[in-house]
Amino acid sequence: AYGRLLRSRPRPPIPLGEAVRRGTASLLASWGELSQRHPQLRRYLAGVAFADAGASTFAVAAAALVVGELGGSGTVLAGVILVSLVVGALTTPFVTLASKAAGRRWGDAQAGIVPLKVSLCYFAVASALSMFALRGPGALQLIFVCAVFWGVGFGFYYTLVRPVCFFMVPVTSSNRFTGLYGLAQVSLSWAPSLLFSLIYDATGSLLFGLLVIGGFLLVGLCLISTVDIEEGRRQAVAASGPHTANAPQSPEHIAIRTRDQSAKSPA
């Protein structure tokens, strides 16, 4: 009985070095498959790396602007971030409407990526224009108006960026590509803050941090605009098997398909 008890004990944990080696090997294998069999998804993830770096720097830029440049308090900073988050959450129903409209106009494959590209363009322009709007008098009050515009950009971007990615991911490899997607999100997260600091040292103004955010968003937009979403879907289907050819992209697209099929069926 004691021998069976010893044999039933859980295995010892994998040593840290071995875990790192296995994780690195898996990541390299996934990247090799991505480069060879999914070039459209590779382009998309490159765009996500830049776009997410810009979007995720918002909190740092907002803190620097409110406290360092405009002389606001921590309460004002919390209010700006809260407004952006609330507006972003309230934007979600409009994202669904935009996705449905794009699907009707350009086809189901374009239902996510078209509003995503529009939202990136809008987000980049709104960030850049905010720099000029916040240079004049009353900037501390005007920043709450800017927070509303930023919140709309947040709502559209973060609602769409992941579903569009997984529209091009093979169903049979979703776990491995989830890791690559997460890596793309954080791979350049350090870059905007570094540029932000360098520009501040050179100019003495924190407002230029908004241009940094807009620049990263625009680079992400340019890279994502080169993606052929329909070809990316075909590559995913070829890697998964023909049974996934008509797999929808998101719950919104399930509703679109159901509605369209109901409209085509005889009464």
C-alpha positions in Angstrom: 0.0 0.0 0.0 2.8 2.4 0.8 4.5 1.7 -2.5 1.2 2.5 -4.4 1.0 5.7 -2.4 4.5 6.7 -3.4 3.8 5.9 -7.1 0.5 7.9 -6.9 2.3 11.1 -5.7 2.4 13.9 -8.3 5.4 14.2 -10.5 8.0 16.8 -9.4 7.8 20.1 -11.2 9.8 20.7 -14.4 13.0 22.6 -13.6 13.0 26.2 -14.7 15.7 25.8 -17.3 13.8 22.9 -18.9 10.5 24.8 -18.9 12.2 27.7 -20.6 13.8 25.5 -23.2 10.5 23.8 -24.0 8.6 27.1 -24.1 11.2 28.6 -26.4 11.2 25.5 -28.7 7.4 25.7 -28.9 7.4 29.4 -29.6 10.0 29.0 -32.4 8.0 26.1 -33.9 4.8 28.2 -33.9 6.7 31.2 -35.4 8.1 28.9 -38.2 4.6 27.7 -39.0 3.3 31.2 -38.9 6.0 32.4 -41.4 5.6 29.5 -43.8 1.9 28.7 -43.8 0.1 31.9 -42.5 1.8 35.0 -44.0 -1.3 37.1 -43.7 -1.7 36.3 -40.0 2.0 37.2 -39.6 1.4 40.6 -41.1 -1.6 41.1 -38.9 0.3 40.2 -35.7 3.1 42.7 -36.7 0.4 45.4 -37.0 -1.1 44.4 -33.6 2.4 44.7 -32.1 2.5 48.4 -33.1 -1.1 49.2 -32.5 -1.3 47.6 -29.1 1.9 49.4 -28.1 0.3 52.7 -28.8 -3.0 51.9 -27.2 -1.5 50.4 -24.1 0.6 53.5 -23.5 -2.5 55.7 -23.0 -2.4 55.4 -19.2 1.2 56.5 -19.0 0.6 59.4 -21.4 -2.6 60.5 -19.6 -0.8 60.5 -16.2 2.1 62.5 -17.6 -0.2 65.0 -19.2 -2.6 65.5 -16.3 -0.1 65.6 -13.5 3.1 66.8 -15.2 1.9 69.1 -18.0 -1.5 70.4 -16.9 -0.9 70.5 -13.2 -3.9 68.3 -12.4 -4.4 66.1 -9.3 -4.6 62.4 -9.0 -8.4 62.7 -8.8 -8.5 64.4 -12.2 -6.3 61.7 -13.6 -8.6 59.0 -12.3 -11.6 60.8 -13.7 -10.0 61.0 -17.2 -9.2 57.3 -17.2 -12.6 56.4 -15.8 -14.4 58.4 -18.5 -12.3 56.7 -21.2 -13.1 53.2 -19.8 -16.9 53.9 -19.4 -17.2 55.4 -22.9 -15.2 52.4 -24.3 -17.7 50.0 -22.7 -20.7 51.9 -23.9 -19.3 51.9 -27.5 -19.6 48.1 -27.7 -23.1 48.0 -29.2 -22.0 50.4 -31.9 -19.1 48.1 -32.7 -21.6 45.4 -33.4 -23.7 47.6 -35.7 -20.5 48.7 -37.6 -19.5 45.1 -38.0 -22.9 44.1 -39.3 -22.9 47.0 -41.7 -19.4 46.1 -43.0 -20.5 42.5 -43.4 -23.5 43.4 -45.5 -21.5 45.8 -47.6 -18.2 43.9 -48.2 -18.9 40.3 -47.1 -18.6 38.4 -43.8 -14.8 38.2 -44.0 -14.5 42.0 -44.0 -17.0 42.5 -41.1 -14.3 42.8 -38.5 -11.2 44.2 -40.3 -12.9 47.1 -42.0 -14.2 48.8 -38.8 -10.9 47.9 -37.1 -8.9 49.8 -39.7 -11.4 52.8 -39.5 -11.1 52.8 -35.7 -7.3 52.8 -35.8 -7.3 55.7 -38.2 -9.8 57.6 -36.0 -7.8 56.7 -32.8 -4.5 57.9 -34.3 -6.0 61.2 -35.6 -7.8 61.8 -32.3 -4.6 61.3 -30.3 -2.6 63.7 -32.6 -5.3 66.4 -32.6 -5.6 66.3 -28.8 -2.0 67.5 -28.6 -3.0 70.8 -30.3 -6.3 71.1 -28.4 -4.6 70.8 -25.0 -2.1 73.5 -25.6 -4.5 76.4 -25.0 -6.4 77.7 -21.9 -8.9 75.5 -20.2 -6.9 72.4 -21.1 -7.5 70.7 -17.8 -11.3 70.8 -18.5 -10.9 70.0 -22.2 -9.0 66.8 -21.5 -12.3 65.2 -20.3 -13.7 65.9 -23.8 -10.6 64.3 -25.3 -11.1 61.3 -22.9 -14.5 60.7 -24.6 -12.9 60.6 -28.0 -10.2 58.3 -26.7 -12.8 56.0 -25.1 -14.5 55.6 -28.5 -11.2 54.5 -30.0 -10.6 52.1 -27.1 -14.0 50.6 -27.5 -13.7 49.8 -31.2 -10.1 48.7 -31.1 -10.2 46.3 -28.2 -13.5 44.8 -29.2 -12.4 44.0 -32.8 -8.6 43.3 -32.7 -8.8 39.8 -31.2 -11.8 38.4 -33.2 -10.1 39.5 -36.4 -6.9 37.7 -35.4 -8.7 34.4 -34.6 -10.6 34.6 -37.9 -7.3 33.7 -39.5 -6.2 31.2 -36.9 -6.6 27.4 -37.6 -9.1 25.9 -35.3 -6.7 23.0 -34.6 -3.9 25.3 -33.5 -5.8 28.0 -31.5 -3.8 27.3 -28.3 -0.4 27.8 -29.9 -1.5 30.9 -31.8 -3.0 32.4 -28.6 0.5 32.5 -27.3 1.8 34.3 -30.4 -1.0 36.7 -30.2 -0.2 37.5 -26.6 3.5 37.9 -27.5 2.6 40.3 -30.3 0.6 42.4 -27.8 3.5 42.9 -25.4 6.5 42.8 -27.8 6.7 46.5 -28.3 5.0 47.7 -25.2 8.2 49.3 -24.0 8.9 51.3 -27.1 6.3 54.2 -26.8 7.4 54.9 -23.2 11.0 55.1 -24.3 10.3 57.4 -27.2 8.0 59.4 -24.9 10.9 60.0 -22.5 13.4 60.8 -25.2 11.1 63.3 -26.8 10.4 65.0 -23.5 14.1 65.3 -22.8 14.5 67.0 -26.2 11.5 69.3 -26.2 10.5 69.7 -22.5 6.8 69.1 -23.4 4.8 66.0 -22.4 2.2 66.8 -25.1 4.3 65.2 -27.8 3.6 61.8 -26.1 0.2 61.9 -27.9 2.0 62.1 -31.2 4.0 59.0 -30.2 0.7 57.1 -29.5 -0.7 58.3 -32.8 2.4 57.3 -34.7 2.4 53.7 -33.3 -1.3 53.4 -34.2 -0.7 54.6 -37.7 2.1 52.1 -38.3 -0.2 49.4 -37.0 -2.9 50.6 -39.4 -0.5 50.5 -42.3 0.6 46.9 -41.6 -2.9 45.7 -41.0 -4.1 47.4 -44.2 -1.7 45.0 -46.1 -3.5 42.0 -44.8 -5.7 40.0 -47.2 -8.3 38.8 -44.7 -9.9 36.4 -47.2 -6.6 34.8 -48.1 -5.7 34.6 -44.4 -9.0 32.7 -43.8 -8.3 30.3 -46.6 -4.8 29.6 -45.2 -6.4 28.9 -41.8 -9.0 26.6 -43.3 -6.3 24.7 -45.3 -4.4 24.1 -42.1 -7.5 23.0 -40.2 -9.5 21.0 -42.7 -12.5 21.8 -44.9 -15.0 21.4 -42.1 -14.1 24.9 -40.8 -14.6 26.7 -44.1 -17.8 28.3 -43.0 -16.9 28.8 -39.4 -18.1 32.3 -38.3 -15.8 34.9 -36.8 -17.7 35.9 -33.7 -21.2 35.8 -32.1 -22.1 38.8 -34.2 -21.4 36.9 -37.4 -23.3 33.9 -36.2 -26.3 36.2 -35.9 -25.7 37.6 -39.4 -25.5 34.1 -40.9 -28.6 32.9 -39.1 -30.5 36.0 -40.3 -29.3 35.6 -43.9 -30.1 31.9 -44.0 -33.6 32.6 -42.6 -34.1 35.2 -45.3 -33.1 32.8 -48.1 -35.3 29.9 -46.8 -38.8 29.5 -48.2 -41.6 30.6 -46.1 
